Amino acid sequence: MNMLNLMAQLPDPSYQKDTHLSNAQLLAGIIGYSGFFLAISYWRFKHKRV
């Protein structure tokens, strides 16, 4: 759930003490999770029989 805090943390760095993650770490996590789920979705629908 920390990934949702990026937009709140960017303008207000005091959120970092609550999330315990830097802006770069949050951004890397969002990109990583998005890529992971996009890859799984692509693979799943590619192999689905229609």
Secondary structure in CASP SS format (residue, H / E / C, confidence):
PFRMAT SS
TARGET T0000
AUTHOR 0000-0000-0000
METHOD secondary structure of the structure
MODEL  1
M C 1.00
N H 1.00
M H 1.00
L H 1.00
N H 1.00
L H 1.00
M H 1.00
A H 1.00
Q H 1.00
L C 1.00
P C 1.00
D C 1.00
P H 1.00
S H 1.00
Y H 1.00
Q H 1.00
K H 1.00
D H 1.00
T H 1.00
H C 1.00
L C 1.00
S C 1.00
N H 1.00
A H 1.00
Q H 1.00
L H 1.00
L H 1.00
A H 1.00
G H 1.00
I H 1.00
I H 1.00
G H 1.00
Y H 1.00
S H 1.00
G H 1.00
F H 1.00
F H 1.00
L H 1.00
A H 1.00
I H 1.00
S H 1.00
Y H 1.00
W H 1.00
R H 1.00
F H 1.00
K H 1.00
H C 1.00
K C 1.00
R C 1.00
V C 1.00
END
